[in-house]
Amino acid sequence: MNPAQVDAYLRRLGVPRPALPTAGVLRELHLRHLQTVPFENLSVHLGEEIVLEEERLLDKVVGAGRGGFCYELNGLFGALLAALGFEVALLAARVYGDGGRLGIPYDHLALRVRTEEGSVWLADVGFGTHSHYPLAYEERGEQEDPGGTFRIAPSAGDGNGDGDGDVAETDLDVVRNGKPEYRLEVRPRVLGDFAAGAWWHSTSPVSHFTRSLVCSRLTEDGGRITLSGRGLTVTGADGKREVRELVADDEVLAVYRERFGIELGSVPTVREFA
């Protein structure tokens, strides 16, 4: 990522170029990313190819003002952090689903980030509803965040309900409000390693990304706004939710444009995946 691209990305986030890669800078960038770049899967249903290459992701997120899902958002955010002087490792994770079962390998991408001061953080701007700020990677106690109470703990069991307990000793569970969200591997990966996961999530009829439309971001007051198909949900910082169905196409397109900064020519609909 060259200096002009870094500056364009930072303008998208509304953040000036930082002088040093400190923990405070990481916190600000993390929060602003969640507030300005939506978590969305529109490409899956618009027939757009998802390419995990830095230039293509810059074109989409910075050039076209779009968002994306974990591979795109964390992949590009990691590249920005590295360009700003942070030490960044891409980590693979498997998401816990119904019944505590783990998803596919390379199900999710998260970031391990080391700052100038030497502190190490788990950054994740691509999981949807999650922590507002990076989590202390080496802390094993509870961590309070506006998004909930989090804990990073050594994994126990294999997450598939068969009791054989096959996990690497270094695997970590990321837990939110007492519920495991994903199992994190600690071995660094490269962005291309996640291509198969991105392909599966954008083509498999059993992936939740192919079965629904979502566009969501954190709001400036600490709440969240989510457009799922035509259903608009606005959640306040106090947890109170306002839900309504948008009937007119113009109303749906206006929400995409005014609340998410996404210009669309027509209302996207869920595609059929055989």
KADA-V788649 format. One record per residue. N is the residue number from 1. RES is the residue in three letters. OMEGA is omega in radians with two decimals (NA if undefined). Layout:
n=<N N>
res=<RES RES>
omega=<OMEGA OMEGA>
This chain:
n=<1 2 3 4 5 6 7 8 9 10 11 12 13 14 15 16 17 18 19 20 21 22 23 24 25 26 27 28 29 30 31 32 33 34 35 36 37 38 39 40 41 42 43 44 45 46 47 48 49 50 51 52 53 54 55 56 57 58 59 60 61 62 63 64 65 66 67 68 69 70 71 72 73 74 75 76 77 78 79 80 81 82 83 84 85 86 87 88 89 90 91 92 93 94 95 96 97 98 99 100 101 102 103 104 105 106 107 108 109 110 111 112 113 114 115 116 117 118 119 120 121 122 123 124 125 126 127 128 129 130 131 132 133 134 135 136 137 138 139 140 141 142 143 144 145 146 147 148 149 150 151 152 153 154 155 156 157 158 159 160 161 162 163 164 165 166 167 168 169 170 171 172 173 174 175 176 177 178 179 180 181 182 183 184 185 186 187 188 189 190 191 192 193 194 195 196 197 198 199 200 201 202 203 204 205 206 207 208 209 210 211 212 213 214 215 216 217 218 219 220 221 222 223 224 225 226 227 228 229 230 231 232 233 234 235 236 237 238 239 240 241 242 243 244 245 246 247 248 249 250 251 252 253 254 255 256 257 258 259 260 261 262 263 264 265 266 267 268 269 270 271 272 273 274>
res=<MET ASN PRO ALA GLN VAL ASP ALA TYR LEU ARG ARG LEU GLY VAL PRO ARG PRO ALA LEU PRO THR ALA GLY VAL LEU ARG GLU LEU HIS LEU ARG HIS LEU GLN THR VAL PRO PHE GLU ASN LEU SER VAL HIS LEU GLY GLU GLU ILE VAL LEU GLU GLU GLU ARG LEU LEU ASP LYS VAL VAL GLY ALA GLY ARG GLY GLY PHE CYS TYR GLU LEU ASN GLY LEU PHE GLY ALA LEU LEU ALA ALA LEU GLY PHE GLU VAL ALA LEU LEU ALA ALA ARG VAL TYR GLY ASP GLY GLY ARG LEU GLY ILE PRO TYR ASP HIS LEU ALA LEU ARG VAL ARG THR GLU GLU GLY SER VAL TRP LEU ALA ASP VAL GLY PHE GLY THR HIS SER HIS TYR PRO LEU ALA TYR GLU GLU ARG GLY GLU GLN GLU ASP PRO GLY GLY THR PHE ARG ILE ALA PRO SER ALA GLY ASP GLY ASN GLY ASP GLY ASP GLY ASP VAL ALA GLU THR ASP LEU ASP VAL VAL ARG ASN GLY LYS PRO GLU TYR ARG LEU GLU VAL ARG PRO ARG VAL LEU GLY ASP PHE ALA ALA GLY ALA TRP TRP HIS SER THR SER PRO VAL SER HIS PHE THR ARG SER LEU VAL CYS SER ARG LEU THR GLU ASP GLY GLY ARG ILE THR LEU SER GLY ARG GLY LEU THR VAL THR GLY ALA ASP GLY LYS ARG GLU VAL ARG GLU LEU VAL ALA ASP ASP GLU VAL LEU ALA VAL TYR ARG GLU ARG PHE GLY ILE GLU LEU GLY SER VAL PRO THR VAL ARG GLU PHE ALA>
omega=<-3.09 -3.07 3.12 3.11 3.07 -3.13 3.12 3.11 3.14 3.06 3.09 -3.13 -3.10 -3.08 3.07 3.12 -3.11 -3.14 -3.06 3.13 -3.07 3.10 3.11 3.09 3.12 3.12 -3.12 3.14 -3.13 -3.12 -3.10 3.10 3.13 -3.11 -2.99 -3.09 -3.04 2.92 -3.07 3.14 -3.07 -3.12 -3.13 -3.04 3.06 -3.13 3.14 3.13 3.09 -3.07 -3.10 3.05 -3.01 -3.10 -3.14 3.12 3.06 3.12 -3.08 -2.99 -3.11 -3.11 -3.06 3.10 -3.11 3.00 3.13 3.03 -2.81 -3.07 -3.12 -3.04 3.14 3.09 -3.13 3.10 3.09 3.11 3.09 -3.13 3.12 3.13 3.13 3.05 3.06 3.01 -2.96 3.00 3.06 -3.09 3.10 3.12 3.02 -3.03 3.05 3.11 -3.13 3.12 3.13 3.14 -3.14 3.09 -3.06 2.96 -3.10 -3.13 -3.03 3.09 3.05 -3.02 2.94 -2.99 3.07 -3.09 3.12 -3.12 -3.12 3.10 -3.06 -3.00 2.96 3.12 -3.11 3.11 -3.06 -3.13 -3.05 3.14 -3.05 -3.13 3.10 -3.10 3.06 3.11 3.10 -2.97 -3.06 3.11 -3.12 3.06 3.13 3.11 -3.13 -3.10 3.08 3.14 3.14 3.08 -3.02 3.05 3.04 -2.99 3.04 -3.09 3.08 -3.11 -3.07 3.06 -3.12 2.98 -3.12 2.99 -3.09 2.93 -3.08 3.04 3.02 -3.10 -3.08 3.10 -3.11 3.01 3.03 -2.99 3.09 3.14 3.08 -3.10 3.11 3.13 3.08 3.10 -3.00 2.97 -3.06 3.12 3.12 3.11 2.99 -3.02 -3.13 3.12 -3.05 -3.08 -3.13 3.10 3.11 3.11 -3.13 -3.09 -3.12 -3.11 -3.05 3.11 3.11 3.05 3.12 3.12 3.11 -3.06 -3.11 3.05 3.09 3.00 -2.96 3.03 3.03 3.10 -3.04 3.14 3.13 3.05 -3.13 3.02 -3.07 3.02 3.14 -2.98 3.07 -3.14 -3.13 3.11 3.07 -3.12 3.12 3.11 3.12 3.11 3.12 -3.04 3.01 -3.07 3.05 3.14 3.11 -3.05 -3.05 3.09 -3.12 3.13 3.11 -3.12 3.12 3.11 3.07 -3.06 -2.98 -3.08 -3.13 3.13 -3.08 3.11 3.11 3.13 3.13 -3.11 3.12 3.09 -3.13 3.10 3.05 3.11 -3.11 NA>
